[in-house]
Amino acid sequence: MVLCVHDEDLVFKALADPTRRLLLDRLFERDGMTLGELEAEVPQLTRFGVMKHLRVLEEAGLVVTRKRGRHKHHYLNPVPIRLIYERWIDKYRDRRAAALLELRDQLEGHR
Amino acid sequence: MTNATQAATATQVYQLYIRATQEEFWDAITNPAIVAKFFFGAQVESTYEVGSKLRSLSPNGSDMWGDNTILECDPPRRLVHTWRSLYDPVLAAEPESRVTWEIEAQPGGLAKLTVVHDRLDSSPKTAASVRGWSYILSNLKTVLETGQALPPIM
């Protein structure tokens, strides 16, 4: 298996950390930040810490970097989340909704 | 904010890996029959020559969704065209932006697609609306890997 494939395990592991979710949220608000700008967004982390988390996000395909002049910019790539959504959420949504409706009917029917 | 960051903020990047060759990928994004499967049933017309039009119409052909221009075409690697969302009058009033498709062959029978939608500096409403690229590209993945389109968004 090639590491750069959007392996679901890598995506779930990357999303399992609150700091990494915070970095994604910051990029959602302001896409294309440089390392220095991202560092300023999470002052509780060291530069090394931010780099470490960004590397995990990049390996999972959730962050894509592009060079522009002297700067490297970080972009939120929402596609792996969309794929997880289709594979793991959308698929079960109808069944769950149906189960809840059935539960409601049962509860209301027995009232 | 620096100018470089402002320009970078007006850029969106989408990336995905698909089990397909670079050529299959290229065919998928330039073959009208395949584009229709992953792009809301759009009817696309273009000769894919630099300077030529890239038109897209609604499935029944009654509405013009896009009347863009091919800026670069380097099969099977790179396609660049202008973008204006004609399907919505508010978005259509905003300045033109740009879409770049980059296809790279990868080891293991995979290809990597990167879609960069940029020059969105003066088109904030378009920038917000084209977040739907995620849906389109995951649809493209499904079409290429299974031949089937996803069910339409409700």
Interface residues (C-beta under 8 A of the other chain):
Chain A: M1 V2 C4 V5 H6 R30 D31 G32 M33 T34 E37 G61 V64 R66 R68 G69 H71 H73 Y75 N77 P78 V79 P80 I81 R82 L83 E86
Chain B: A4 T5 A7 A8 T9 T11 Q12 V13 Y14 Q15 L16 Y17 Q106 P107 G108 L110 K112 T114 V116 R131 S134 Y135 L137 S138 K141 L150
